[in-house]
């Protein structure tokens, strides 16, 4: 009688808000995460023009860095366009989410299908031209999607998307992993304290998850306690999980 092999438990690591505006912070985070395994397995969530202040131009030195990361095997995700929320939200629920879950950066929470689709297609074309290969997918800033963004995701043919609680394939709607993403907040003392507490509580629970996720942000490098917490969390989960690419979930690696 043969025994079925034990399923691989995967740990997905991602750096958010990647772009010229956050280059030095991205490098510090990349170095920290790469201590635990292949740097080419760290996903990069790229903002084409962060807050309208840091455009990525084809042929620039920064574009060459992105292409180098992609050629090393890193999954490149489109992470919005401006990473800034332009919408005056009519829904009270959306206003609360926009104000309290992010500092005015839920760009795709209030966009209609056409507007969201235009930004997605333009971003996809730009980053695929720069990287020389298909994008791994799309992840909305602050993981916030409105109905228009969700509809546009399927229209644009992205292979993967994620929110706080799951990873799915937009073209089919199939959920391929469910687990909370472990992340940190550095905007205030209260948010720092609560995220440090969550980073103590979640890793033991995530040890039993088929897929565990850790997402870090440039602001994390400004708080030494957060950097220590990231180091501890990745170290803990890398003992029970295999550091992997997002594309491994659909056999893309």
Secondary structure as the mmCIF struct_conf table of DSSP 4:
data_model
#
loop_
_struct_conf.conf_type_id
_struct_conf.id
_struct_conf.beg_label_comp_id
_struct_conf.beg_label_asym_id
_struct_conf.beg_label_seq_id
_struct_conf.end_label_comp_id
_struct_conf.end_label_asym_id
_struct_conf.end_label_seq_id
HELX_LH_PP_P HELX_LH_PP_P1 UNK A 4 UNK A 9
STRN STRN1 UNK A 10 UNK A 18
BEND BEND1 UNK A 19 UNK A 19
HELX_RH_3T_P HELX_RH_3T_P1 UNK A 20 UNK A 22
HELX_RH_AL_P HELX_RH_AL_P1 UNK A 23 UNK A 34
TURN_TY1_P TURN_TY1_P1 UNK A 35 UNK A 36
BEND BEND2 UNK A 37 UNK A 37
HELX_RH_3T_P HELX_RH_3T_P2 UNK A 39 UNK A 41
BEND BEND3 UNK A 42 UNK A 42
STRN STRN2 UNK A 43 UNK A 46
TURN_TY1_P TURN_TY1_P2 UNK A 48 UNK A 48
STRN STRN3 UNK A 49 UNK A 49
HELX_RH_3T_P HELX_RH_3T_P3 UNK A 50 UNK A 52
BEND BEND4 UNK A 53 UNK A 53
STRN STRN4 UNK A 55 UNK A 55
HELX_LH_PP_P HELX_LH_PP_P2 UNK A 56 UNK A 57
TURN_TY1_P TURN_TY1_P3 UNK A 58 UNK A 59
BEND BEND5 UNK A 60 UNK A 60
HELX_RH_AL_P HELX_RH_AL_P2 UNK A 61 UNK A 71
TURN_TY1_P TURN_TY1_P4 UNK A 72 UNK A 73
STRN STRN5 UNK A 76 UNK A 78
BEND BEND6 UNK A 81 UNK A 82
BEND BEND7 UNK A 91 UNK A 91
HELX_RH_AL_P HELX_RH_AL_P3 UNK A 92 UNK A 100
BEND BEND8 UNK A 101 UNK A 104
TURN_TY1_P TURN_TY1_P5 UNK A 107 UNK A 108
BEND BEND9 UNK A 109 UNK A 110
HELX_RH_AL_P HELX_RH_AL_P4 UNK A 113 UNK A 131
BEND BEND10 UNK A 132 UNK A 133
STRN STRN6 UNK A 137 UNK A 138
HELX_RH_3T_P HELX_RH_3T_P4 UNK A 141 UNK A 143
HELX_RH_AL_P HELX_RH_AL_P5 UNK A 147 UNK A 156
TURN_TY1_P TURN_TY1_P6 UNK A 157 UNK A 157
BEND BEND11 UNK A 159 UNK A 159
STRN STRN7 UNK A 161 UNK A 162
BEND BEND12 UNK A 164 UNK A 165
STRN STRN8 UNK A 166 UNK A 169
TURN_TY1_P TURN_TY1_P7 UNK A 170 UNK A 173
STRN STRN9 UNK A 174 UNK A 178
HELX_LH_PP_P HELX_LH_PP_P3 UNK A 180 UNK A 180
STRN STRN10 UNK A 181 UNK A 182
BEND BEND13 UNK A 187 UNK A 188
HELX_RH_AL_P HELX_RH_AL_P6 UNK A 189 UNK A 206
TURN_TY1_P TURN_TY1_P8 UNK A 207 UNK A 208
BEND BEND14 UNK A 210 UNK A 210
STRN STRN11 UNK A 211 UNK A 216
HELX_RH_3T_P HELX_RH_3T_P5 UNK A 218 UNK A 222
HELX_RH_AL_P HELX_RH_AL_P7 UNK A 224 UNK A 240
BEND BEND15 UNK A 241 UNK A 241
STRN STRN12 UNK A 242 UNK A 244
HELX_RH_3T_P HELX_RH_3T_P6 UNK A 246 UNK A 250
TURN_TY1_P TURN_TY1_P9 UNK A 251 UNK A 251
#
